[in-house]
Amino acid sequence: MTWDLGRIIVDENVDLPLDWASLSPSGRVFVEIGFGNGEFIEYLAQTFPEVLILGIEVSQWCVAKGARRVLAAGLGNVRIMHGDARFLLRHCFSPESVERVYMNFPCPWPKTRHASRRVTVPHFADLLSYLIVPGGSFELATDVDWYAEEAAETISAPGVFQADPIEADPKRPYITKYERKWRAMGKSTWHLVLHKTGKYDDPIMEGNCWQMEMECESPMKLEDVLSKIKDAEGKGVGGRGHWVFRETFVSDSGVGLVLVITTDDGFEQHFYLKVIPGRDGFKIKVDSVGHPYRTPAMRAALHYALEAARGE
Ligand SMILES: C[S@@+](CC[C@H](N)C(=O)[O-])C[C@H]1O[C@@H](n2cnc3c(N)ncnc32)[C@H](O)[C@@H]1O
C-alpha cells in the first residue's frame, strides 16, 4: 500500500504563520507536542471531530508512523509537523491561536547541561503565553514528580497561567504507550493542567516579508560575491537568531552556492543559498531542496547576501 503522507504532513515551504483555524471545522485548534507513535493524536481526533489536531514531532520516524496511523484511521482533522516544537510553535502559529496544548511524557533532561531543553524553563512559559488563547490550557503528563512541580511553578510565575493541583496517578481518558509501559512497572505518573487566565500582550511576529528569492542589479563578478560573503555572520531579523555563511561553490551551470547555517530559539537549519548570475546582476534564492523554514535568521541571511551581491 502507498501512503499519501503529504496530505497529513505539513509542507515546510509555506507562508508562515499559517491560518490553522481556517482548516478546523469549528475554528478550534489543539496541539500535541512529541506525539511518539501518534495514538493520542488519533484519540483526540476521534473524540473531537470538530477540532483541528496538530501533532508536532522532532523524530522523522515518529512523523511517518503517526501520519500512517492517521491515514489508516481515515481522519481528516489532523495535520502533522516535523521539527522542534520550541521553534515551530513560535513561528508557524499566530499569537493566541491554540485552545489546548498537550504534552505527554517529555524527556525531563535531568542533566544540568541539558536544562535549557526542559519545558520548565521561562522561555517555554513565554511560548505558551504567546500561543494559547485566553481560557485555553496546557496539559502535561510526566513520570517525574519534580518535573511537574517545576513546570507548575515556572509556567504560572509570570501570572498568565494558573495551575490546578498536580494529580498523582490520575484516571485519564486515554493512556499513551509510554504511560502504559511505566504503569506496568508499577511506577507513578503525574498530571498537571495550567489554565490561561491572563493575556499575552507582546506579539513577536514582525514584518511579513517572507520572500524566498530577490533580485539586484550589480556590476560584480560571481566569484567576487562569493568570496565577499564566505564566513560572514550576523543576527536574525529583529535581533533574534544567528546566521553564518560557510562553504561556497560554483556549479557546472555557473550558479553560486553558499552553505548557510542558522539558529532560531535553538532551532538549527543547514541549507544552501543560490547566487544566480543574470544579465545585469544576480538573483539570490533559497534552495528549496532542504525545505528550510523561513525563520528570522534565514531572512536576515538572505538580505545580507542580496546587499553583498549589490556591491554594498
Ligand atoms: C518519551 S516520548 C513520549 C511519546 C508519547 N507522547 C507517549 O506518551 O507515548 C517523547 C517524545 O517527544 C519527542 N520530542 C522530544 N523533544 C521534542 C521537541 N523539541 N519537539 C517535538 N517533539 C519532541 C520525541 O521524539 C519523542 O517521540
The ligand as a MOL file (V3000), in Angstrom:
LIG
                    3D

  0  0  0     0  0            999 V3000
M  V30 BEGIN CTAB
M  V30 COUNTS 27 29 0 0 0
M  V30 BEGIN ATOM
M  V30 1 C 9.1560 9.7810 25.8600 0
M  V30 2 S 8.4820 10.0680 24.2800 0 CHG=1
M  V30 3 C 6.7530 10.1250 24.6030 0
M  V30 4 C 5.9260 9.7840 23.3930 0
M  V30 5 C 4.3990 9.8550 23.5780 0
M  V30 6 N 3.9700 11.2090 23.9120 0
M  V30 7 C 3.9290 8.8720 24.6280 0
M  V30 8 O 3.4710 9.3280 25.6990 0
M  V30 9 O 3.9730 7.6640 24.3780 0 CHG=-1
M  V30 10 C 8.8760 11.8050 23.9700 0
M  V30 11 C 8.6320 12.2120 22.5010 0
M  V30 12 O 8.8720 13.6250 22.3710 0
M  V30 13 C 9.5550 13.8640 21.1370 0
M  V30 14 N 10.2720 15.1620 21.3040 0
M  V30 15 C 11.3330 15.4300 22.1140 0
M  V30 16 N 11.6990 16.7220 22.0270 0
M  V30 17 C 10.8520 17.3070 21.1320 0
M  V30 18 C 10.7330 18.6260 20.6010 0
M  V30 19 N 11.5570 19.5940 20.9910 0
M  V30 20 N 9.7550 18.8700 19.6930 0
M  V30 21 C 8.9080 17.8780 19.3040 0
M  V30 22 N 8.9750 16.5950 19.7690 0
M  V30 23 C 9.9280 16.3180 20.6640 0
M  V30 24 C 10.4620 12.6520 20.9870 0
M  V30 25 O 10.8700 12.4400 19.6420 0
M  V30 26 C 9.5720 11.5360 21.4990 0
M  V30 27 O 8.8040 10.9400 20.4730 0
M  V30 END ATOM
M  V30 BEGIN BOND
M  V30 1 1 1 2
M  V30 2 1 2 3
M  V30 3 1 2 10
M  V30 4 1 3 4
M  V30 5 1 4 5
M  V30 6 1 5 6
M  V30 7 1 5 7
M  V30 8 2 7 8
M  V30 9 1 7 9
M  V30 10 1 10 11
M  V30 11 1 11 12
M  V30 12 1 11 26
M  V30 13 1 12 13
M  V30 14 1 13 14
M  V30 15 1 13 24
M  V30 16 1 14 15
M  V30 17 1 14 23
M  V30 18 2 15 16
M  V30 19 1 16 17
M  V30 20 1 17 18
M  V30 21 2 17 23
M  V30 22 1 18 19
M  V30 23 2 18 20
M  V30 24 1 20 21
M  V30 25 2 21 22
M  V30 26 1 22 23
M  V30 27 1 24 25
M  V30 28 1 24 26
M  V30 29 1 26 27
M  V30 END BOND
M  V30 END CTAB
M  END
